[in-house]
C-alpha cells in the first residue's frame, strides 16, 4: 500500500507530513545534514505513525529534492501531495 507524503507551503514555511517508515529509512540522517532538530511524531488512526516537520523555504527545497529521489526509488511505496496555501 502506498503511503502519502503531504507537503503544504505557505508564504513563510513549508510543512511536511511524512510516514514514519520514510523517517527510519534515511530521512533522519538527511535531516541531521540539513540541521533540522525539531521533529514531531504523531499517531494517525488511519495513517499510522507520522512525522511532522516545519522548514524555511530554502531547507524545504533541499528536502523536496531528497523526497523526489526517494519516491522515484520506491514508487510503489510512496506518493506525494504538494499543496500551496492561497
C-alpha positions, -999 to +999 in steps of 0.1 A: +000+000+000+013+035-009+018+060+019+012+097+014+039+124+017+020+156+023+037+189+016+019+222+023+036+256+015+025+290+028+042+323+024+068+317+052+072+280+058+067+245+043+050+218+063+059+182+058+037+153+070+056+121+063+053+084+070+074+073+099+088+045+078+104+070+055+119+087+085+135+054+096+148+047+060+171+076+058+152+108+064+165+110+100+201+112+087+193+137+060+176+160+084+207+160+105+226+171+074+201+199+070+205+210+106+169+202+114+165+194+151+127+198+158+107+168+145+073+160+158+059+125+158+022+118+158-001+087+155-028+090+129-056+064+134-060+060+097-024+065+085-003+051+113+027+069+128+037+101+110+064+128+113+056+165+111+084+189+101+082+227+095+110+242+075+120+275+060+118+277+022+155+270+014+157+239+036+123+228+022+137+229-013+166+206-003+142+182+015+118+182-015+147+172-038+156+143-014+120+132-012+118+132-050+147+108-052+132+085-026+098+084-043+115+076-076+133+047-060+102+035-041+073+045-064+052+016-051+056+027-015+050+065-015+032+092-034+034+130-029+006+155-025+021+190-028-003+219-019+002+257-017-019+279+006-036+308-012 
